[in-house]
Amino acid sequence: MGNYKMAHTMIRVLDLERSLAFYKEALGFEEVKRRDEPTYEFTLVFLGDGHSNSHQLELTFNYGQALPYDLGTAYGHLAVLVDDLEASFATHEAKGYKPTPLKGLSGDGKPRYYFITDPDGYKIEIIRN
């Protein structure tokens, strides 16, 4: 078998600019690459966390999609790590992202994670690094 490494995770979005603003503002992600394909009526935008070059989030915008995508029953969530969970939680709460309560006590008695939701309904787990 080969030596595999994660490349990216793709999600479809209804409003590319709204989703870009969310991921940049809420998580500090940066646009790494963009590919416009007007002939095939889609745009791909790859976002990175600014720390690693491996795993990226691909936002796929299909022209003319007006109805929300069905997230399906198999979808779970995206997950990101953060060093200061409480500061991240306070920032997300102040910006109106409606984080879930801090949960999952770790061995040191501190909470381990919480969730926020992006503009298209995707759940994002914020985990203490």
Secondary structure, DSSP 8 states (H G I E B T S, - for coil): -------EEEEEES-HHHHHHHHHHHH--EEEEEEEETTTTEEEEEEE-SS-SS-EEEEEEETT--S----TTT---EEEEES-HHHHHHHHHHTT------EEE-TTS-EEEEEEE-TTS-EEEEEE-
